[in-house]
Amino acid sequence: MPKWGVIKAHLLHRYRILLYWFESQLPPTCRKVRLIYLDQNALIGLGLRAQKDPLLRERIYKRIGDGSLAIVLSPWHLVETAQSTNINSATRLAEFMDSLKPLWIHERRELQKLDVQEDFYRFCKIEFQVTPRVTSKAAVIGALFGQGALAKYEIPARDFVKQWIEHPEQLGIMKKSFESNAESLLKLRELATQGKLTEEVKKKAAERFFELSMPKSTPTGLEIGAHTAAQYVAQASTSSIPTFAVEEAISVNEWGKEAVGKVDRNTFVDKIHLISALPFVDEIVSTDPFFRAIYPAAQKCGHVKAALLGNEELMARL
């Protein structure tokens, strides 16, 4: 990273600390509640500390109870937890997840479809209600398996984890979704590295992306005609779609040295949920070197909302 980049990152870090201190002096009703996304290691670390420190645990639950702490998780947390061979430790972690009363962020493909849907409605000047990207666990899991099953998934996290550990073939459905997401991003990166991500290739890929992501009907139920759909696709830009713009920026921009030479399928599978959260949460708690190395590349698209925090920065607030 250039010298100015290091200085800028340091200044932003100090600014966040100062801003948080000022906000902490305000009455609770005047404080901004940030959506804080924890990666798996941050979640596990917080759980272990809370287990050992009753006072910390009390502070966490008090903050959650008064609404001043909002934790965000994703389906990938359930998947990673269910890949443990120790069912007791896995279910304890799942119970800790639920004790945080977290909000849940949609899976990458659902986020993309929502972004395109709303961009299409704006193009057509159709009134619509913005769909929350961060919502309930039932809504997020229901979107993966079908909205008709929404009520079915309003169950404790430990039930998901226990079921998937005992029936790993069911877990495979979830894993396949994340693996497909990672492969899509990897393919973009490979084409860019090989100099094959030409404007023509990008245009065709973008057109296909929009065609697959568009809504079939308006919010009032009117079917979208082929001509209208074609008009939208012809003018649509991936730069206006936060989820796609972030991934494209990661694909074409230079990475930090910690990520160089570490491009592989498993690495991306493990990071895709973090990448997808960048436009929709206020902060991401992660000390992962690879993710931190690709973060500056993502920022260049202009859609990254999340600031990066280390585990100790989060703990200092609690």
C-alpha positions as CSV (number, residue, x, y, z in Angstrom):
1,M,0.0,0.0,0.0
2,P,1.4,3.5,-0.9
3,K,2.5,5.7,2.0
4,W,-0.5,7.9,1.6
5,G,-2.8,4.9,1.8
6,V,-1.2,3.9,5.1
7,I,-1.6,7.4,6.5
8,K,-5.2,7.5,5.3
9,A,-6.1,4.2,6.9
10,H,-4.5,5.3,10.2
11,L,-6.4,8.6,10.2
12,L,-9.7,6.8,9.5
13,H,-9.0,4.4,12.3
14,R,-8.3,7.3,14.8
15,Y,-11.4,9.1,13.5
16,R,-13.6,6.1,14.2
17,I,-12.2,5.8,17.7
18,L,-12.8,9.5,18.4
19,L,-16.3,9.4,16.8
20,Y,-17.2,6.4,18.9
21,W,-16.0,8.2,22.1
22,F,-18.1,11.3,21.3
23,E,-21.1,9.1,20.6
24,S,-20.6,7.2,23.9
25,Q,-21.1,10.5,25.8
26,L,-24.5,11.1,24.3
27,P,-27.8,9.9,25.8
28,P,-28.6,6.4,24.6
29,T,-31.5,7.7,22.5
30,C,-29.2,10.0,20.5
31,R,-26.6,7.4,19.7
32,K,-26.2,5.9,16.2
33,V,-26.7,2.1,16.4
34,R,-24.2,0.5,14.0
35,L,-24.8,-2.8,12.3
36,I,-21.8,-4.8,13.3
37,Y,-21.0,-8.0,11.3
38,L,-18.8,-10.5,13.0
39,D,-16.7,-13.0,11.0
40,Q,-16.6,-16.6,12.4
41,N,-13.4,-16.1,14.4
42,A,-14.7,-12.9,15.9
43,L,-17.9,-14.6,16.9
44,I,-16.1,-17.5,18.5
45,G,-13.7,-15.2,20.3
46,L,-16.5,-13.1,21.7
47,G,-18.3,-16.2,22.8
48,L,-15.3,-17.6,24.6
49,R,-14.6,-14.3,26.4
50,A,-18.3,-13.9,27.4
51,Q,-18.3,-17.5,28.8
52,K,-15.2,-16.7,31.0
53,D,-16.2,-13.2,32.0
54,P,-19.7,-12.8,33.6
55,L,-19.3,-9.0,33.7
56,L,-18.6,-8.8,30.0
57,R,-21.5,-11.1,29.3
58,E,-23.7,-8.9,31.4
59,R,-22.6,-5.8,29.5
60,I,-23.1,-7.4,26.1
61,Y,-26.6,-8.5,26.9
62,K,-27.4,-5.1,28.5
63,R,-26.3,-3.4,25.3
64,I,-28.3,-5.7,23.2
65,G,-31.3,-5.3,25.4
66,D,-31.3,-1.5,25.3
67,G,-30.8,-1.5,21.5
68,S,-27.3,0.0,21.5
69,L,-25.6,-3.1,20.1
70,A,-26.8,-4.7,16.9
71,I,-24.9,-7.8,15.8
72,V,-25.3,-9.2,12.2
73,L,-24.7,-12.7,11.1
74,S,-25.2,-14.7,7.9
75,P,-26.2,-18.3,6.9
76,W,-22.5,-19.0,6.5
77,H,-22.1,-18.8,10.2
78,L,-24.5,-21.7,10.6
79,V,-22.7,-23.6,7.8
80,E,-19.3,-23.1,9.4
81,T,-20.5,-24.0,12.8
82,A,-22.2,-27.2,11.5
83,Q,-18.9,-28.3,9.9
84,S,-17.6,-29.1,13.4
85,T,-17.2,-32.7,14.5
86,N,-17.9,-31.7,18.1
87,I,-21.7,-31.4,18.3
88,N,-21.6,-30.1,21.9
89,S,-19.3,-27.2,21.1
90,A,-21.1,-26.5,17.9
91,T,-24.5,-26.3,19.5
92,R,-23.1,-24.1,22.3
93,L,-21.8,-21.6,19.7
94,A,-25.2,-21.7,18.0
95,E,-26.9,-21.0,21.3
96,F,-24.5,-18.0,21.8
97,M,-25.5,-16.8,18.3
98,D,-29.2,-16.7,19.3
99,S,-28.4,-15.1,22.7
100,L,-27.0,-12.1,20.8
101,K,-30.5,-11.6,19.2
102,P,-28.7,-10.9,15.9
103,L,-30.0,-9.6,12.6
104,W,-29.2,-11.7,9.6
105,I,-27.9,-10.7,6.2
106,H,-29.2,-12.3,3.0
107,E,-27.0,-14.6,1.0
108,R,-25.0,-13.1,-2.0
109,R,-27.3,-14.2,-4.8
110,E,-30.4,-12.9,-3.0
111,L,-28.6,-9.6,-2.4
112,Q,-27.8,-9.3,-6.1
113,K,-31.4,-9.9,-7.1
114,L,-32.6,-7.3,-4.7
115,D,-30.1,-4.8,-6.0
116,V,-31.1,-5.4,-9.6
117,Q,-34.8,-5.5,-8.8
118,E,-34.7,-2.0,-7.2
119,D,-32.5,-0.6,-9.9
120,F,-35.0,-1.9,-12.5
121,Y,-37.9,-0.3,-10.6
122,R,-36.1,3.0,-10.5
123,F,-35.4,2.8,-14.3
124,C,-39.1,2.2,-14.9
125,K,-40.1,4.9,-12.3
126,I,-42.1,2.3,-10.4
127,E,-42.8,3.0,-6.7
128,F,-41.5,0.3,-4.4
129,Q,-40.6,-0.4,-0.8
130,V,-36.9,-1.1,-0.2
131,T,-36.4,-4.7,0.9
132,P,-34.1,-4.9,4.0
133,R,-30.8,-6.6,3.2
134,V,-30.4,-7.2,6.9
135,T,-33.5,-8.9,8.4
136,S,-34.6,-12.0,10.4
137,K,-33.0,-15.5,10.2
138,A,-36.3,-16.9,9.0
139,A,-36.5,-14.4,6.1
140,V,-32.9,-15.1,5.1
141,I,-33.1,-18.9,5.2
142,G,-36.6,-18.8,3.7
143,A,-35.2,-16.8,0.7
144,L,-32.7,-19.7,0.1
145,F,-35.3,-22.5,0.2
146,G,-38.5,-20.7,-0.8
147,Q,-40.7,-18.1,0.9
148,G,-43.4,-20.8,1.5
149,A,-41.1,-22.3,4.1
150,L,-40.6,-19.0,6.0
151,A,-42.4,-20.0,9.2
152,K,-40.6,-23.4,9.1
153,Y,-37.2,-21.6,9.5
154,E,-38.2,-19.5,12.5
155,I,-36.3,-22.0,14.7
156,P,-33.2,-21.7,17.0
157,A,-29.8,-21.7,15.4
158,R,-28.8,-24.8,17.4
159,D,-31.6,-26.8,15.6
160,F,-30.1,-25.9,12.2
161,V,-26.6,-26.8,13.3
162,K,-27.6,-30.1,15.1
163,Q,-29.7,-31.2,12.1
164,W,-26.9,-30.5,9.6
165,I,-24.2,-32.2,11.7
166,E,-26.4,-35.3,12.0
167,H,-27.5,-35.1,8.3
168,P,-24.5,-33.6,6.4
169,E,-26.2,-34.2,3.0
170,Q,-28.6,-31.4,4.0
171,L,-25.7,-29.1,4.7
172,G,-24.5,-29.7,1.2
173,I,-27.3,-27.6,-0.3
174,M,-26.1,-24.6,1.7
175,K,-22.4,-25.2,1.0
176,K,-23.0,-25.6,-2.7
177,S,-24.6,-22.1,-2.8
178,F,-21.5,-20.5,-1.2
179,E,-19.1,-22.5,-3.4
180,S,-21.0,-21.3,-6.5
181,N,-20.7,-17.7,-5.3
182,A,-17.0,-18.1,-4.7
183,E,-16.4,-19.7,-8.1
184,S,-18.1,-16.8,-9.9
185,L,-15.9,-14.3,-8.2
186,L,-12.8,-16.4,-8.8
187,K,-13.6,-16.6,-12.5
188,L,-13.8,-12.8,-12.8
189,R,-10.4,-12.5,-11.1
190,E,-8.8,-15.1,-13.3
191,L,-10.1,-13.4,-16.5
192,A,-8.8,-10.0,-15.2
193,T,-5.4,-11.5,-14.3
194,Q,-5.1,-13.1,-17.7
195,G,-6.1,-9.9,-19.5
196,K,-9.2,-11.6,-20.9
197,L,-11.7,-9.4,-19.1
198,T,-12.2,-7.2,-22.1
199,E,-15.0,-4.6,-22.4
200,E,-16.9,-7.0,-24.7
201,V,-16.6,-9.9,-22.2
202,K,-17.7,-7.6,-19.4
203,K,-20.7,-6.3,-21.4
204,K,-21.9,-9.8,-22.3
205,A,-21.4,-11.0,-18.7
206,A,-23.3,-8.0,-17.4
207,E,-26.2,-8.5,-19.7
208,R,-26.5,-12.1,-18.7
209,F,-26.3,-11.1,-15.0
210,F,-29.1,-8.6,-15.4
211,E,-31.3,-11.0,-17.3
212,L,-30.9,-13.6,-14.6
213,S,-31.4,-11.1,-11.8
214,M,-34.4,-9.1,-13.0
215,P,-37.8,-9.4,-11.3
216,K,-40.6,-11.2,-13.3
217,S,-43.3,-8.7,-12.2
218,T,-43.8,-5.3,-10.6
219,P,-44.6,-4.8,-6.9
220,T,-48.3,-4.7,-7.8
221,G,-48.1,-8.0,-9.7
222,L,-48.0,-6.8,-13.3
223,E,-45.9,-9.0,-15.6
224,I,-42.8,-7.3,-17.0
225,G,-42.8,-7.4,-20.8
226,A,-39.8,-8.5,-22.9
227,H,-39.4,-5.1,-24.5
228,T,-39.2,-3.3,-21.2
229,A,-36.8,-5.9,-19.9
230,A,-34.6,-5.5,-23.0
231,Q,-34.6,-1.7,-22.6
232,Y,-33.4,-2.0,-19.0
233,V,-30.7,-4.5,-19.8
234,A,-29.4,-2.3,-22.7
235,Q,-28.7,0.6,-20.4
236,A,-28.1,-1.0,-17.0
237,S,-24.6,-0.6,-15.5
238,T,-23.0,-2.9,-13.0
239,S,-21.5,0.1,-11.3
240,S,-24.9,1.0,-9.9
241,I,-25.4,-2.5,-8.4
242,P,-23.5,-2.5,-5.0
243,T,-23.0,-6.3,-4.8
244,F,-21.7,-6.6,-8.3
245,A,-19.6,-3.4,-8.2
246,V,-17.8,-4.6,-5.1
247,E,-16.9,-7.9,-6.7
248,E,-15.8,-6.3,-9.9
249,A,-13.6,-3.9,-8.0
250,I,-12.0,-6.9,-6.1
251,S,-11.5,-8.6,-9.5
252,V,-9.8,-5.8,-11.4
253,N,-7.9,-3.8,-8.8
254,E,-4.6,-4.6,-7.2
255,W,-4.6,-6.5,-3.9
256,G,-2.5,-6.0,-0.8
257,K,0.6,-8.3,-0.4
258,E,-1.2,-10.5,2.1
259,A,-3.5,-11.7,-0.6
260,V,-1.1,-12.1,-3.5
261,G,-0.7,-15.7,-4.5
262,K,-3.4,-16.9,-2.2
263,V,-6.3,-17.1,-4.7
264,D,-8.0,-20.4,-4.4
265,R,-11.5,-21.7,-4.2
266,N,-11.5,-22.5,-0.5
267,T,-10.2,-19.1,0.5
268,F,-13.0,-17.4,-1.4
269,V,-15.7,-19.7,-0.1
270,D,-14.6,-18.7,3.4
271,K,-14.7,-14.9,2.5
272,I,-17.6,-14.5,0.2
273,H,-20.0,-13.7,3.0
274,L,-17.7,-10.9,4.2
275,I,-17.4,-9.5,0.7
276,S,-21.2,-9.5,0.3
277,A,-21.7,-7.7,3.6
278,L,-19.5,-4.7,2.7
279,P,-22.2,-2.5,1.2
280,F,-24.9,-3.2,3.8
281,V,-23.4,-3.1,7.4
282,D,-21.6,-0.3,9.2
283,E,-18.7,-2.3,10.5
284,I,-17.1,-5.7,10.0
285,V,-15.0,-7.3,12.8
286,S,-12.3,-9.4,11.2
287,T,-8.6,-9.8,11.6
288,D,-8.3,-12.1,8.6
289,P,-5.2,-11.0,6.6
290,F,-6.6,-12.0,3.2
291,F,-9.8,-10.1,3.7
292,R,-8.0,-7.0,4.9
293,A,-5.7,-7.2,1.9
294,I,-8.6,-7.2,-0.6
295,Y,-10.6,-4.6,1.3
296,P,-8.9,-1.5,-0.3
297,A,-9.6,-2.9,-3.7
298,A,-13.3,-3.2,-2.9
299,Q,-13.4,0.4,-1.6
300,K,-12.6,1.7,-5.0
301,C,-16.1,0.9,-6.3
302,G,-17.6,3.6,-4.1
303,H,-20.3,1.2,-2.6
304,V,-18.4,0.0,0.5
305,K,-20.2,1.1,3.6
306,A,-18.5,-1.1,6.2
307,A,-15.4,0.0,8.1
308,L,-13.0,-2.7,9.4
309,L,-12.6,-3.4,13.1
310,G,-10.2,-5.7,14.9
311,N,-11.4,-7.9,17.7
312,E,-9.8,-5.7,20.4
313,E,-11.5,-2.5,19.0
314,L,-14.8,-4.2,19.5
315,M,-13.9,-5.4,22.9
316,A,-12.9,-1.9,23.9
317,R,-16.4,-0.7,23.2
318,L,-18.0,-3.4,25.4
